[in-house]
Amino acid sequence: MALTSAKAQLPRHTLRVGYGIGSVQGVFYGFLKGLFSQVDWQRDRGKDVGPITFLYSYAPHQRVEIGLAAAYTTLAQEGRRYKPTSGGSPSAPPVDYEKVIAGERVRYYTITPQVTVNWKREEKFVLYSSAAVGKSIVVKEGWHEEEPSYRNTHGNLAFHINLIGFQYGKKVCAFGELGVGFYGTLQGGVALRL
């Protein structure tokens, strides 16, 4: 009778749901907006959402996972009239500089294939890096009190690189990532290993 040692097979499928902060589109949205207009644009942080991310990955090998990531992000701005740097004409009518005279909301629907390299993969702990390149559909809606409202849609290249990430847990896991791109500089959430 022969005795052989058996090692438990690690789960091959992973589902993740996370929330990120500091995404590329979030950092640069509105960076130059209003530079050549009469509107003082400011981020409406109360209406910013995401990126909220979803990922499915499959591990054909202990070191490599391939998957598909998706994200939803909403960014918003509101505009007011610029305040003059010096006193205006005393005969001019009073101006309400706090009144919102324009608004804009941009939604990003992002989907990217993703490749993950597992530096360490054990029963309860995974240390990894990943890269993803794909497409983001951008829907921009806005209004200005002196112009008709607008809505346009276009596509952008989307990317994300996780410099380092970890996942801890046997079946239901917590994960955290540090990277750059459309899914946020810092991202965390819950994963399910199947």
Disulfide bonds with the S-S distance in Angstrom:
none
